[in-house]
Amino acid sequence: MGLSLIISILITFLVIVLVLYLINMLPIDARMRQIARVIVIIIGIISLLKYLAVF
């Protein structure tokens, strides 16, 4: 169970990093890019807390 938890957390972290990278590549306004980054980070933190059984 411990190894699958670590793998799930690593996969979630890698997906968050990939989505943030792809957001930086989008040809959108800097303000919209910042809002998208904040939304992705908040969703990522919530999903990581879910894996750690906080929620």
mmCIF entry with sequence, helices, sheets and N, C-alpha, C, O atoms, coordinates in Angstrom:
data_MODEL
# 
_entry.id   MODEL 
# 
_entity.id                         1 
_entity.type                       polymer 
_entity.pdbx_number_of_molecules   1 
# 
_entity_poly.entity_id                      1 
_entity_poly.type                           'polypeptide(L)' 
_entity_poly.nstd_linkage                   no 
_entity_poly.nstd_monomer                   no 
_entity_poly.pdbx_seq_one_letter_code       MGLSLIISILITFLVIVLVLYLINMLPIDARMRQIARVIVIIIGIISLLKYLAVF 
_entity_poly.pdbx_seq_one_letter_code_can   MGLSLIISILITFLVIVLVLYLINMLPIDARMRQIARVIVIIIGIISLLKYLAVF 
_entity_poly.pdbx_strand_id                 A 
# 
loop_
_entity_poly_seq.entity_id 
_entity_poly_seq.num 
_entity_poly_seq.mon_id 
_entity_poly_seq.hetero 
1 1  MET n 
1 2  GLY n 
1 3  LEU n 
1 4  SER n 
1 5  LEU n 
1 6  ILE n 
1 7  ILE n 
1 8  SER n 
1 9  ILE n 
1 10 LEU n 
1 11 ILE n 
1 12 THR n 
1 13 PHE n 
1 14 LEU n 
1 15 VAL n 
1 16 ILE n 
1 17 VAL n 
1 18 LEU n 
1 19 VAL n 
1 20 LEU n 
1 21 TYR n 
1 22 LEU n 
1 23 ILE n 
1 24 ASN n 
1 25 MET n 
1 26 LEU n 
1 27 PRO n 
1 28 ILE n 
1 29 ASP n 
1 30 ALA n 
1 31 ARG n 
1 32 MET n 
1 33 ARG n 
1 34 GLN n 
1 35 ILE n 
1 36 ALA n 
1 37 ARG n 
1 38 VAL n 
1 39 ILE n 
1 40 VAL n 
1 41 ILE n 
1 42 ILE n 
1 43 ILE n 
1 44 GLY n 
1 45 ILE n 
1 46 ILE n 
1 47 SER n 
1 48 LEU n 
1 49 LEU n 
1 50 LYS n 
1 51 TYR n 
1 52 LEU n 
1 53 ALA n 
1 54 VAL n 
1 55 PHE n 
# 
_struct_asym.id          A 
_struct_asym.entity_id   1 
# 
loop_
_struct_conf.conf_type_id 
_struct_conf.id 
_struct_conf.pdbx_PDB_helix_id 
_struct_conf.beg_label_comp_id 
_struct_conf.beg_label_asym_id 
_struct_conf.beg_label_seq_id 
_struct_conf.pdbx_beg_PDB_ins_code 
_struct_conf.end_label_comp_id 
_struct_conf.end_label_asym_id 
_struct_conf.end_label_seq_id 
_struct_conf.pdbx_end_PDB_ins_code 
_struct_conf.beg_auth_comp_id 
_struct_conf.beg_auth_asym_id 
_struct_conf.beg_auth_seq_id 
_struct_conf.end_auth_comp_id 
_struct_conf.end_auth_asym_id 
_struct_conf.end_auth_seq_id 
_struct_conf.pdbx_PDB_helix_class 
_struct_conf.details 
_struct_conf.pdbx_PDB_helix_length 
HELX_P HELX_P1 AA1 GLY A 2  ? MET A 25 ? GLY A 2  MET A 25 1 ? 24 
HELX_P HELX_P2 AA2 ALA A 30 ? TYR A 51 ? ALA A 30 TYR A 51 1 ? 22 
# 
_struct_conf_type.id          HELX_P 
_struct_conf_type.criteria    ? 
_struct_conf_type.reference   ? 
# 
loop_
_atom_site.group_PDB 
_atom_site.id 
_atom_site.type_symbol 
_atom_site.label_atom_id 
_atom_site.label_alt_id 
_atom_site.label_comp_id 
_atom_site.label_asym_id 
_atom_site.label_entity_id 
_atom_site.label_seq_id 
_atom_site.pdbx_PDB_ins_code 
_atom_site.Cartn_x 
_atom_site.Cartn_y 
_atom_site.Cartn_z 
_atom_site.occupancy 
_atom_site.B_iso_or_equiv 
_atom_site.pdbx_formal_charge 
_atom_site.auth_seq_id 
_atom_site.auth_comp_id 
_atom_site.auth_asym_id 
_atom_site.auth_atom_id 
_atom_site.pdbx_PDB_model_num 
ATOM 1   N N  . MET A 1 1  ? 0.818   -1.185 0.000   1.00 0.00 ? 1  MET A N  1 
ATOM 2   C CA . MET A 1 1  ? 0.000   0.000  0.000   1.00 0.00 ? 1  MET A CA 1 
ATOM 3   C C  . MET A 1 1  ? 0.864   1.251  0.000   1.00 0.00 ? 1  MET A C  1 
ATOM 4   O O  . MET A 1 1  ? 0.512   2.237  -0.648  1.00 0.00 ? 1  MET A O  1 
ATOM 5   N N  . GLY A 1 2  ? 1.970   1.237  0.700   1.00 0.00 ? 2  GLY A N  1 
ATOM 6   C CA . GLY A 1 2  ? 2.840   2.406  0.768   1.00 0.00 ? 2  GLY A CA 1 
ATOM 7   C C  . GLY A 1 2  ? 3.460   2.751  -0.565  1.00 0.00 ? 2  GLY A C  1 
ATOM 8   O O  . GLY A 1 2  ? 3.579   3.926  -0.914  1.00 0.00 ? 2  GLY A O  1 
ATOM 9   N N  . LEU A 1 3  ? 3.858   1.731  -1.319  1.00 0.00 ? 3  LEU A N  1 
ATOM 10  C CA . LEU A 1 3  ? 4.482   1.979  -2.622  1.00 0.00 ? 3  LEU A CA 1 
ATOM 11  C C  . LEU A 1 3  ? 3.470   2.533  -3.614  1.00 0.00 ? 3  LEU A C  1 
ATOM 12  O O  . LEU A 1 3  ? 3.802   3.424  -4.396  1.00 0.00 ? 3  LEU A O  1 
ATOM 13  N N  . SER A 1 4  ? 2.243   2.024  -3.598  1.00 0.00 ? 4  SER A N  1 
ATOM 14  C CA . SER A 1 4  ? 1.229   2.537  -4.517  1.00 0.00 ? 4  SER A CA 1 
ATOM 15  C C  . SER A 1 4  ? 0.855   3.982  -4.174  1.00 0.00 ? 4  SER A C  1 
ATOM 16  O O  . SER A 1 4  ? 0.536   4.767  -5.067  1.00 0.00 ? 4  SER A O  1 
ATOM 17  N N  . LEU A 1 5  ? 0.893   4.330  -2.907  1.00 0.00 ? 5  LEU A N  1 
ATOM 18  C CA . LEU A 1 5  ? 0.624   5.706  -2.494  1.00 0.00 ? 5  LEU A CA 1 
ATOM 19  C C  . LEU A 1 5  ? 1.698   6.647  -3.018  1.00 0.00 ? 5  LEU A C  1 
ATOM 20  O O  . LEU A 1 5  ? 1.389   7.730  -3.515  1.00 0.00 ? 5  LEU A O  1 
ATOM 21  N N  . ILE A 1 6  ? 2.946   6.244  -2.911  1.00 0.00 ? 6  ILE A N  1 
ATOM 22  C CA . ILE A 1 6  ? 4.056   7.068  -3.402  1.00 0.00 ? 6  ILE A CA 1 
ATOM 23  C C  . ILE A 1 6  ? 3.987   7.207  -4.920  1.00 0.00 ? 6  ILE A C  1 
ATOM 24  O O  . ILE A 1 6  ? 4.229   8.290  -5.453  1.00 0.00 ? 6  ILE A O  1 
ATOM 25  N N  . ILE A 1 7  ? 3.661   6.131  -5.612  1.00 0.00 ? 7  ILE A N  1 
ATOM 26  C CA . ILE A 1 7  ? 3.542   6.189  -7.070  1.00 0.00 ? 7  ILE A CA 1 
ATOM 27  C C  . ILE A 1 7  ? 2.392   7.113  -7.473  1.00 0.00 ? 7  ILE A C  1 
ATOM 28  O O  . ILE A 1 7  ? 2.529   7.892  -8.416  1.00 0.00 ? 7  ILE A O  1 
ATOM 29  N N  . SER A 1 8  ? 1.275   7.034  -6.776  1.00 0.00 ? 8  SER A N  1 
ATOM 30  C CA . SER A 1 8  ? 0.142   7.911  -7.077  1.00 0.00 ? 8  SER A CA 1 
ATOM 31  C C  . SER A 1 8  ? 0.491   9.375  -6.853  1.00 0.00 ? 8  SER A C  1 
ATOM 32  O O  . SER A 1 8  ? 0.110   10.233 -7.649  1.00 0.00 ? 8  SER A O  1 
ATOM 33  N N  . ILE A 1 9  ? 1.203   9.660  -5.790  1.00 0.00 ? 9  ILE A N  1 
ATOM 34  C CA . ILE A 1 9  ? 1.605   11.036 -5.504  1.00 0.00 ? 9  ILE A CA 1 
ATOM 35  C C  . ILE A 1 9  ? 2.572   11.532 -6.564  1.00 0.00 ? 9  ILE A C  1 
ATOM 36  O O  . ILE A 1 9  ? 2.459   12.673 -7.012  1.00 0.00 ? 9  ILE A O  1 
ATOM 37  N N  . LEU A 1 10 ? 3.526   10.697 -6.976  1.00 0.00 ? 10 LEU A N  1 
ATOM 38  C CA . LEU A 1 10 ? 4.476   11.101 -8.018  1.00 0.00 ? 10 LEU A CA 1 
ATOM 39  C C  . LEU A 1 10 ? 3.786   11.340 -9.358  1.00 0.00 ? 10 LEU A C  1 
ATOM 40  O O  . LEU A 1 10 ? 4.109   12.298 -10.061 1.00 0.00 ? 10 LEU A O  1 
ATOM 41  N N  . ILE A 1 11 ? 2.844   10.479 -9.711  1.00 0.00 ? 11 ILE A N  1 
ATOM 42  C CA . ILE A 1 11 ? 2.115   10.661 -10.965 1.00 0.00 ? 11 ILE A CA 1 
ATOM 43  C C  . ILE A 1 11 ? 1.304   11.946 -10.928 1.00 0.00 ? 11 ILE A C  1 
ATOM 44  O O  . ILE A 1 11 ? 1.264   12.685 -11.912 1.00 0.00 ? 11 ILE A O  1 
ATOM 45  N N  . THR A 1 12 ? 0.658   12.219 -9.803  1.00 0.00 ? 12 THR A N  1 
ATOM 46  C CA . THR A 1 12 ? -0.106  13.461 -9.668  1.00 0.00 ? 12 THR A CA 1 
ATOM 47  C C  . THR A 1 12 ? 0.805   14.671 -9.790  1.00 0.00 ? 12 THR A C  1 
ATOM 48  O O  . THR A 1 12 ? 0.458   15.639 -10.467 1.00 0.00 ? 12 THR A O  1 
ATOM 49  N N  . PHE A 1 13 ? 1.959   14.631 -9.150  1.00 0.00 ? 13 PHE A N  1 
ATOM 50  C CA . PHE A 1 13 ? 2.911   15.734 -9.219  1.00 0.00 ? 13 PHE A CA 1 
ATOM 51  C C  . PHE A 1 13 ? 3.394   15.946 -10.652 1.00 0.00 ? 13 PHE A C  1 
ATOM 52  O O  . PHE A 1 13 ? 3.496   17.083 -11.114 1.00 0.00 ? 13 PHE A O  1 
ATOM 53  N N  . LEU A 1 14 ? 3.690   14.852 -11.353 1.00 0.00 ? 14 LEU A N  1 
ATOM 54  C CA . LEU A 1 14 ? 4.145   14.976 -12.741 1.00 0.00 ? 14 LEU A CA 1 
ATOM 55  C C  . LEU A 1 14 ? 3.059   15.535 -13.651 1.00 0.00 ? 14 LEU A C  1 
ATOM 56  O O  . LEU A 1 14 ? 3.358   16.308 -14.561 1.00 0.00 ? 14 LEU A O  1 
ATOM 57  N N  . VAL A 1 15 ? 1.813   15.159 -13.422 1.00 0.00 ? 15 VAL A N  1 
ATOM 58  C CA . VAL A 1 15 ? 0.708   15.700 -14.215 1.00 0.00 ? 15 VAL A CA 1 
ATOM 59  C C  . VAL A 1 15 ? 0.550   17.193 -13.960 1.00 0.00 ? 15 VAL A C  1 
ATOM 60  O O  . VAL A 1 15 ? 0.306   17.960 -14.892 1.00 0.00 ? 15 VAL A O  1 
ATOM 61  N N  . ILE A 1 16 ? 0.687   17.609 -12.706 1.00 0.00 ? 16 ILE A N  1 
ATOM 62  C CA . ILE A 1 16 ? 0.593   19.033 -12.379 1.00 0.00 ? 16 ILE A CA 1 
ATOM 63  C C  . ILE A 1 16 ? 1.691   19.813 -13.087 1.00 0.00 ? 16 ILE A C  1 
ATOM 64  O O  . ILE A 1 16 ? 1.426   20.866 -13.668 1.00 0.00 ? 16 ILE A O  1 
ATOM 65  N N  . VAL A 1 17 ? 2.920   19.308 -13.046 1.00 0.00 ? 17 VAL A N  1 
ATOM 66  C CA . VAL A 1 17 ? 4.034   19.984 -13.703 1.00 0.00 ? 17 VAL A CA 1 
ATOM 67  C C  . VAL A 1 17 ? 3.817   20.049 -15.210 1.00 0.00 ? 17 VAL A C  1 
ATOM 68  O O  . VAL A 1 17 ? 4.090   21.075 -15.833 1.00 0.00 ? 17 VAL A O  1 
ATOM 69  N N  . LEU A 1 18 ? 3.331   18.965 -15.796 1.00 0.00 ? 18 LEU A N  1 
ATOM 70  C CA . LEU A 1 18 ? 3.075   18.941 -17.236 1.00 0.00 ? 18 LEU A CA 1 
ATOM 71  C C  . LEU A 1 18 ? 1.993   19.949 -17.630 1.00 0.00 ? 18 LEU A C  1 
ATOM 72  O O  . LEU A 1 18 ? 2.145   20.659 -18.624 1.00 0.00 ? 18 LEU A O  1 
ATOM 73  N N  . VAL A 1 19 ? 0.918   20.018 -16.871 1.00 0.00 ? 19 VAL A N  1 
ATOM 74  C CA . VAL A 1 19 ? -0.152  20.964 -17.182 1.00 0.00 ? 19 VAL A CA 1 
ATOM 75  C C  . VAL A 1 19 ? 0.344   22.394 -17.022 1.00 0.00 ? 19 VAL A C  1 
ATOM 76  O O  . VAL A 1 19 ? -0.003  23.252 -17.834 1.00 0.00 ? 19 VAL A O  1 
ATOM 77  N N  . LEU A 1 20 ? 1.144   22.674 -16.000 1.00 0.00 ? 20 LEU A N  1 
ATOM 78  C CA . LEU A 1 20 ? 1.702   24.022 -15.838 1.00 0.00 ? 20 LEU A CA 1 
ATOM 79  C C  . LEU A 1 20 ? 2.615   24.377 -17.002 1.00 0.00 ? 20 LEU A C  1 
ATOM 80  O O  . LEU A 1 20 ? 2.617   25.519 -17.462 1.00 0.00 ? 20 LEU A O  1 
ATOM 81  N N  . TYR A 1 21 ? 3.380   23.425 -17.476 1.00 0.00 ? 21 TYR A N  1 
ATOM 82  C CA . TYR A 1 21 ? 4.243   23.667 -18.638 1.00 0.00 ? 21 TYR A CA 1 
ATOM 83  C C  . TYR A 1 21 ? 3.410   23.963 -19.882 1.00 0.00 ? 21 TYR A C  1 
ATOM 84  O O  . TYR A 1 21 ? 3.725   24.873 -20.648 1.00 0.00 ? 21 TYR A O  1 
ATOM 85  N N  . LEU A 1 22 ? 2.348   23.187 -20.074 1.00 0.00 ? 22 LEU A N  1 
ATOM 86  C CA . LEU A 1 22 ? 1.496   23.403 -21.241 1.00 0.00 ? 22 LEU A CA 1 
ATOM 87  C C  . LEU A 1 22 ? 0.756   24.740 -21.164 1.00 0.00 ? 22 LEU A C  1 
ATOM 88  O O  . LEU A 1 22 ? 0.516   25.374 -22.192 1.00 0.00 ? 22 LEU A O  1 
ATOM 89  N N  . ILE A 1 23 ? 0.398   25.166 -19.967 1.00 0.00 ? 23 ILE A N  1 
ATOM 90  C CA . ILE A 1 23 ? -0.236  26.477 -19.811 1.00 0.00 ? 23 ILE A CA 1 
ATOM 91  C C  . ILE A 1 23 ? 0.737   27.576 -20.216 1.00 0.00 ? 23 ILE A C  1 
ATOM 92  O O  . ILE A 1 23 ? 0.332   28.563 -20.829 1.00 0.00 ? 23 ILE A O  1 
ATOM 93  N N  . ASN A 1 24 ? 2.008   27.419 -19.881 1.00 0.00 ? 24 ASN A N  1 
ATOM 94  C CA . ASN A 1 24 ? 3.001   28.422 -20.274 1.00 0.00 ? 24 ASN A CA 1 
ATOM 95  C C  . ASN A 1 24 ? 3.171   28.502 -21.774 1.00 0.00 ? 24 ASN A C  1 
ATOM 96  O O  . ASN A 1 24 ? 3.565   29.549 -22.288 1.00 0.00 ? 24 ASN A O  1 
ATOM 97  N N  . MET A 1 25 ? 2.887   27.425 -22.494 1.00 0.00 ? 25 MET A N  1 
ATOM 98  C CA . MET A 1 25 ? 3.047   27.409 -23.948 1.00 0.00 ? 25 MET A CA 1 
ATOM 99  C C  . MET A 1 25 ? 1.846   28.021 -24.679 1.00 0.00 ? 25 MET A C  1 
ATOM 100 O O  . MET A 1 25 ? 1.940   28.315 -25.870 1.00 0.00 ? 25 MET A O  1 
ATOM 101 N N  . LEU A 1 26 ? 0.734   28.213 -23.992 1.00 0.00 ? 26 LEU A N  1 
ATOM 102 C CA . LEU A 1 26 ? -0.466  28.741 -24.634 1.00 0.00 ? 26 LEU A CA 1 
ATOM 103 C C  . LEU A 1 26 ? -0.297  30.219 -24.994 1.00 0.00 ? 26 LEU A C  1 
ATOM 104 O O  . LEU A 1 26 ? 0.267   30.986 -24.214 1.00 0.00 ? 26 LEU A O  1 
ATOM 105 N N  . PRO A 1 27 ? -0.778  30.613 -26.158 1.00 0.00 ? 27 PRO A N  1 
ATOM 106 C CA . PRO A 1 27 ? -0.690  32.030 -26.551 1.00 0.00 ? 27 PRO A CA 1 
ATOM 107 C C  . PRO A 1 27 ? -1.871  32.833 -25.995 1.00 0.00 ? 27 PRO A C  1 
ATOM 108 O O  . PRO A 1 27 ? -2.736  33.285 -26.746 1.00 0.00 ? 27 PRO A O  1 
ATOM 109 N N  . ILE A 1 28 ? -1.892  33.003 -24.672 1.00 0.00 ? 28 ILE A N  1 
ATOM 110 C CA . ILE A 1 28 ? -2.966  33.764 -24.040 1.00 0.00 ? 28 ILE A CA 1 
ATOM 111 C C  . ILE A 1 28 ? -2.367  34.913 -23.244 1.00 0.00 ? 28 ILE A C  1 
ATOM 112 O O  . ILE A 1 28 ? -1.153  34.998 -23.057 1.00 0.00 ? 28 ILE A O  1 
ATOM 113 N N  . ASP A 1 29 ? -3.234  35.784 -22.785 1.00 0.00 ? 29 ASP A N  1 
ATOM 114 C CA . ASP A 1 29 ? -2.829  36.948 -22.004 1.00 0.00 ? 29 ASP A CA 1 
ATOM 115 C C  . ASP A 1 29 ? -2.154  36.503 -20.696 1.00 0.00 ? 29 ASP A C  1 
ATOM 116 O O  . ASP A 1 29 ? -2.465  35.443 -20.152 1.00 0.00 ? 29 ASP A O  1 
ATOM 117 N N  . ALA A 1 30 ? -1.240  37.324 -20.212 1.00 0.00 ? 30 ALA A N  1 
ATOM 118 C CA . ALA A 1 30 ? -0.491  36.974 -18.996 1.00 0.00 ? 30 ALA A CA 1 
ATOM 119 C C  . ALA A 1 30 ? -1.420  36.850 -17.791 1.00 0.00 ? 30 ALA A C  1 
ATOM 120 O O  . ALA A 1 30 ? -1.202  36.003 -16.925 1.00 0.00 ? 30 ALA A O  1 
ATOM 121 N N  . ARG A 1 31 ? -2.450  37.687 -17.732 1.00 0.00 ? 31 ARG A N  1 
ATOM 122 C CA . ARG A 1 31 ? -3.389  37.625 -16.608 1.00 0.00 ? 31 ARG A CA 1 
ATOM 123 C C  . ARG A 1 31 ? -4.163  36.299 -16.621 1.00 0.00 ? 31 ARG A C  1 
ATOM 124 O O  . ARG A 1 31 ? -4.333  35.668 -15.578 1.00 0.00 ? 31 ARG A O  1 
ATOM 125 N N  . MET A 1 32 ? -4.620  35.889 -17.781 1.00 0.00 ? 32 MET A N  1 
ATOM 126 C CA . MET A 1 32 ? -5.343  34.611 -17.887 1.00 0.00 ? 32 MET A CA 1 
ATOM 127 C C  . MET A 1 32 ? -4.420  33.439 -17.591 1.00 0.00 ? 32 MET A C  1 
ATOM 128 O O  . MET A 1 32 ? -4.844  32.457 -16.983 1.00 0.00 ? 32 MET A O  1 
ATOM 129 N N  . ARG A 1 33 ? -3.177  33.530 -18.010 1.00 0.00 ? 33 ARG A N  1 
ATOM 130 C CA . ARG A 1 33 ? -2.201  32.483 -17.740 1.00 0.00 ? 33 ARG A CA 1 
ATOM 131 C C  . ARG A 1 33 ? -1.984  32.339 -16.232 1.00 0.00 ? 33 ARG A C  1 
ATOM 132 O O  . ARG A 1 33 ? -1.900  31.224 -15.716 1.00 0.00 ? 33 ARG A O  1 
ATOM 133 N N  . GLN A 1 34 ? -1.895  33.472 -15.529 1.00 0.00 ? 34 GLN A N  1 
ATOM 134 C CA . GLN A 1 34 ? -1.704  33.434 -14.077 1.00 0.00 ? 34 GLN A CA 1 
ATOM 135 C C  . GLN A 1 34 ? -2.918  32.814 -13.386 1.00 0.00 ? 34 GLN A C  1 
ATOM 136 O O  . GLN A 1 34 ? -2.761  32.035 -12.446 1.00 0.00 ? 34 GLN A O  1 
ATOM 137 N N  . ILE A 1 35 ? -4.117  33.148 -13.839 1.00 0.00 ? 35 ILE A N  1 
ATOM 138 C CA . ILE A 1 35 ? -5.335  32.571 -13.256 1.00 0.00 ? 35 ILE A CA 1 
ATOM 139 C C  . ILE A 1 35 ? -5.363  31.059 -13.488 1.00 0.00 ? 35 ILE A C  1 
ATOM 140 O O  . ILE A 1 35 ? -5.722  30.301 -12.587 1.00 0.00 ? 35 ILE A O  1 
ATOM 141 N N  . ALA A 1 36 ? -4.987  30.621 -14.683 1.00 0.00 ? 36 ALA A N  1 
ATOM 142 C CA . ALA A 1 36 ? -4.963  29.187 -14.984 1.00 0.00 ? 36 ALA A CA 1 
ATOM 143 C C  . ALA A 1 36 ? -3.940  28.471 -14.114 1.00 0.00 ? 36 ALA A C  1 
ATOM 144 O O  . ALA A 1 36 ? -4.202  27.369 -13.631 1.00 0.00 ? 36 ALA A O  1 
ATOM 145 N N  . ARG A 1 37 ? -2.768  29.088 -13.908 1.00 0.00 ? 37 ARG A N  1 
ATOM 146 C CA . ARG A 1 37 ? -1.753  28.478 -13.036 1.00 0.00 ? 37 ARG A CA 1 
ATOM 147 C C  . ARG A 1 37 ? -2.280  28.302 -11.619 1.00 0.00 ? 37 ARG A C  1 
ATOM 148 O O  . ARG A 1 37 ? -2.100  27.246 -11.013 1.00 0.00 ? 37 ARG A O  1 
ATOM 149 N N  . VAL A 1 38 ? -2.930  29.333 -11.090 1.00 0.00 ? 38 VAL A N  1 
ATOM 150 C CA . VAL A 1 38 ? -3.449  29.259 -9.723  1.00 0.00 ? 38 VAL A CA 1 
ATOM 151 C C  . VAL A 1 38 ? -4.497  28.162 -9.605  1.00 0.00 ? 38 VAL A C  1 
ATOM 152 O O  . VAL A 1 38 ? -4.512  27.418 -8.624  1.00 0.00 ? 38 VAL A O  1 
ATOM 153 N N  . ILE A 1 39 ? -5.370  28.057 -10.594 1.00 0.00 ? 39 ILE A N  1 
ATOM 154 C CA . ILE A 1 39 ? -6.408  27.020 -10.563 1.00 0.00 ? 39 ILE A CA 1 
ATOM 155 C C  . ILE A 1 39 ? -5.784  25.630 -10.587 1.00 0.00 ? 39 ILE A C  1 
ATOM 156 O O  . ILE A 1 39 ? -6.198  24.751 -9.831  1.00 0.00 ? 39 ILE A O  1 
ATOM 157 N N  . VAL A 1 40 ? -4.788  25.425 -11.453 1.00 0.00 ? 40 VAL A N  1 
ATOM 158 C CA . VAL A 1 40 ? -4.133  24.120 -11.540 1.00 0.00 ? 40 VAL A CA 1 
ATOM 159 C C  . VAL A 1 40 ? -3.414  23.785 -10.230 1.00 0.00 ? 40 VAL A C  1 
ATOM 160 O O  . VAL A 1 40 ? -3.474  22.647 -9.765  1.00 0.00 ? 40 VAL A O  1 
ATOM 161 N N  . ILE A 1 41 ? -2.745  24.756 -9.643  1.00 0.00 ? 41 ILE A N  1 
ATOM 162 C CA . ILE A 1 41 ? -2.034  24.502 -8.382  1.00 0.00 ? 41 ILE A CA 1 
ATOM 163 C C  . ILE A 1 41 ? -3.011  24.163 -7.265  1.00 0.00 ? 41 ILE A C  1 
ATOM 164 O O  . ILE A 1 41 ? -2.747  23.259 -6.471  1.00 0.00 ? 41 ILE A O  1 
ATOM 165 N N  . ILE A 1 42 ? -4.138  24.873 -7.187  1.00 0.00 ? 42 ILE A N  1 
ATOM 166 C CA . ILE A 1 42 ? -5.129  24.578 -6.150  1.00 0.00 ? 42 ILE A CA 1 
ATOM 167 C C  . ILE A 1 42 ? -5.707  23.178 -6.333  1.00 0.00 ? 42 ILE A C  1 
ATOM 168 O O  . ILE A 1 42 ? -5.837  22.430 -5.363  1.00 0.00 ? 42 ILE A O  1 
ATOM 169 N N  . ILE A 1 43 ? -6.054  22.819 -7.564  1.00 0.00 ? 43 ILE A N  1 
ATOM 170 C CA . ILE A 1 43 ? -6.583  21.469 -7.827  1.00 0.00 ? 43 ILE A CA 1 
ATOM 171 C C  . ILE A 1 43 ? -5.529  20.416 -7.500  1.00 0.00 ? 43 ILE A C  1 
ATOM 172 O O  . ILE A 1 43 ? -5.854  19.363 -6.951  1.00 0.00 ? 43 ILE A O  1 
ATOM 173 N N  . GLY A 1 44 ? -4.270  20.692 -7.832  1.00 0.00 ? 44 GLY A N  1 
ATOM 174 C CA . GLY A 1 44 ? -3.196  19.750 -7.529  1.00 0.00 ? 44 GLY A CA 1 
ATOM 175 C C  . GLY A 1 44 ? -2.992  19.548 -6.041  1.00 0.00 ? 44 GLY A C  1 
ATOM 176 O O  . GLY A 1 44 ? -2.798  18.422 -5.582  1.00 0.00 ? 44 GLY A O  1 
ATOM 177 N N  . ILE A 1 45 ? -3.037  20.641 -5.284  1.00 0.00 ? 45 ILE A N  1 
ATOM 178 C CA . ILE A 1 45 ? -2.868  20.528 -3.831  1.00 0.00 ? 45 ILE A CA 1 
ATOM 179 C C  . ILE A 1 45 ? -4.021  19.742 -3.224  1.00 0.00 ? 45 ILE A C  1 
ATOM 180 O O  . ILE A 1 45 ? -3.812  18.913 -2.338  1.00 0.00 ? 45 ILE A O  1 
ATOM 181 N N  . ILE A 1 46 ? -5.231  19.999 -3.695  1.00 0.00 ? 46 ILE A N  1 
ATOM 182 C CA . ILE A 1 46 ? -6.393  19.264 -3.176  1.00 0.00 ? 46 ILE A CA 1 
ATOM 183 C C  . ILE A 1 46 ? -6.277  17.772 -3.488  1.00 0.00 ? 46 ILE A C  1 
ATOM 184 O O  . ILE A 1 46 ? -6.591  16.933 -2.643  1.00 0.00 ? 46 ILE A O  1 
ATOM 185 N N  . SER A 1 47 ? -5.826  17.441 -4.704  1.00 0.00 ? 47 SER A N  1 
ATOM 186 C CA . SER A 1 47 ? -5.706  16.020 -5.039  1.00 0.00 ? 47 SER A CA 1 
ATOM 187 C C  . SER A 1 47 ? -4.577  15.353 -4.248  1.00 0.00 ? 47 SER A C  1 
ATOM 188 O O  . SER A 1 47 ? -4.696  14.190 -3.860  1.00 0.00 ? 47 SER A O  1 
ATOM 189 N N  . LEU A 1 48 ? -3.487  16.079 -4.009  1.00 0.00 ? 48 LEU A N  1 
ATOM 190 C CA . LEU A 1 48 ? -2.419  15.502 -3.185  1.00 0.00 ? 48 LEU A CA 1 
ATOM 191 C C  . LEU A 1 48 ? -2.873  15.305 -1.743  1.00 0.00 ? 48 LEU A C  1 
ATOM 192 O O  . LEU A 1 48 ? -2.524  14.307 -1.113  1.00 0.00 ? 48 LEU A O  1 
ATOM 193 N N  . LEU A 1 49 ? -3.645  16.247 -1.220  1.00 0.00 ? 49 LEU A N  1 
ATOM 194 C CA . LEU A 1 49 ? -4.178  16.078 0.134   1.00 0.00 ? 49 LEU A CA 1 
ATOM 195 C C  . LEU A 1 49 ? -5.154  14.913 0.202   1.00 0.00 ? 49 LEU A C  1 
ATOM 196 O O  . LEU A 1 49 ? -5.254  14.246 1.232   1.00 0.00 ? 49 LEU A O  1 
ATOM 197 N N  . LYS A 1 50 ? -5.878  14.664 -0.893  1.00 0.00 ? 50 LYS A N  1 
ATOM 198 C CA . LYS A 1 50 ? -6.783  13.522 -0.934  1.00 0.00 ? 50 LYS A CA 1 
ATOM 199 C C  . LYS A 1 50 ? -6.001  12.214 -0.839  1.00 0.00 ? 50 LYS A C  1 
ATOM 200 O O  . LYS A 1 50 ? -6.423  11.279 -0.158  1.00 0.00 ? 50 LYS A O  1 
ATOM 201 N N  . TYR A 1 51 ? -4.859  12.152 -1.524  1.00 0.00 ? 51 TYR A N  1 
ATOM 202 C CA . TYR A 1 51 ? -4.026  10.941 -1.459  1.00 0.00 ? 51 TYR A CA 1 
ATOM 203 C C  . TYR A 1 51 ? -3.454  10.741 -0.064  1.00 0.00 ? 51 TYR A C  1 
ATOM 204 O O  . TYR A 1 51 ? -3.239  9.606  0.362   1.00 0.00 ? 51 TYR A O  1 
ATOM 205 N N  . LEU A 1 52 ? -3.207  11.824 0.645   1.00 0.00 ? 52 LEU A N  1 
ATOM 206 C CA . LEU A 1 52 ? -2.666  11.715 1.997   1.00 0.00 ? 52 LEU A CA 1 
ATOM 207 C C  . LEU A 1 52 ? -3.754  11.538 3.051   1.00 0.00 ? 52 LEU A C  1 
ATOM 208 O O  . LEU A 1 52 ? -3.478  11.575 4.251   1.00 0.00 ? 52 LEU A O  1 
ATOM 209 N N  . ALA A 1 53 ? -4.992  11.345 2.598   1.00 0.00 ? 53 ALA A N  1 
ATOM 210 C CA . ALA A 1 53 ? -6.151  11.063 3.453   1.00 0.00 ? 53 ALA A CA 1 
ATOM 211 C C  . ALA A 1 53 ? -6.466  12.217 4.397   1.00 0.00 ? 53 ALA A C  1 
ATOM 212 O O  . ALA A 1 53 ? -6.909  11.996 5.524   1.00 0.00 ? 53 ALA A O  1 
ATOM 213 N N  . VAL A 1 54 ? -6.240  13.448 3.939   1.00 0.00 ? 54 VAL A N  1 
ATOM 214 C CA . VAL A 1 54 ? -6.646  14.604 4.740   1.00 0.00 ? 54 VAL A CA 1 
ATOM 215 C C  . VAL A 1 54 ? -8.122  14.882 4.500   1.00 0.00 ? 54 VAL A C  1 
ATOM 216 O O  . VAL A 1 54 ? -8.845  15.257 5.423   1.00 0.00 ? 54 VAL A O  1 
ATOM 217 N N  . PHE A 1 55 ? -8.571  14.698 3.260   1.00 0.00 ? 55 PHE A N  1 
ATOM 218 C CA . PHE A 1 55 ? -9.987  14.894 2.924   1.00 0.00 ? 55 PHE A CA 1 
ATOM 219 C C  . PHE A 1 55 ? -10.652 13.547 2.786   1.00 0.00 ? 55 PHE A C  1 
ATOM 220 O O  . PHE A 1 55 ? -11.848 13.474 2.505   1.00 0.00 ? 55 PHE A O  1 
# 
